[in-house]
């Protein structure tokens, strides 16, 4: 893991906990104590954390902008209960018989098996991971063409736009890198953002799935302005000021709490 990635993990953990120890960080990051201390020293120099005896606390109001997206394996284990609750709220918005666009990502991945409960739904996706997960449930799937982005198993580029123009989509549900109440939904990179921007325009209804940590992330790459978002589903620790700012601009923001019993879909019958 790169230093900037480690430091983003540290900031995210401190934002959720308020404080942590050097030993805990070293164990989580699988690095030495001296490496953690160097990271904390650099974050303190940037004014993002304050070092205390044995650990660190988050500086009030600090953010860590424009950090790169962490590896998928790291993101999959974070905020798992929040993502499940967000997915359970999102599936209630999907209408019977709808053609639904789903992009890839760890938050939308929690929604994928729940879609099987919606009668007669068709899923359109540029994610091979989404298509693979849907192969075991009774859902029709349309996979868009494009250039493979291996770390995420997603298809990007011009061919995605060509493909989506041949399909009618009723409702688009997307995960994003970040949410800014002024700029809108943010992407992690220029290449991925270009594709997501095309997909965000394919339906009149756009639902963004974003746990609370997405509100702290900043990027120069805008997927869609606030006016292009129909609704956002987020977790209960989302910053209230940002939630109210989005609501004041016409976005329906739903705040959900984790649930203890995950939905278990029926598997597709095989002969």
Buried (B, 14 or more C-beta within 10 A) or exposed (E): BEEBBBBBBBBBBBBBEEBBBBEBBBEBBEBEEEBBBBBBEBBBEEEBBBBEEEBBBBBEEBBBEBBEBBEBEBBBEBBBBBBBBBBBBBBEBBBEEBBBBBBBBBBBBBBBBBBBBBEEBBBBBBBBBBBEBBEBBEBEBBBBBBEEBEEBBBBBBEBBBEBBEEEEBBBBBBBBBBBBBEBBBBBBBEBBBBBBBBBBBBBEBBBBBBBBBBBBBBBEBBBBEBEBBBBBBBBEBBBEEBBEBBEEBEBEBBBBEBEEEBBEBEEEEEE
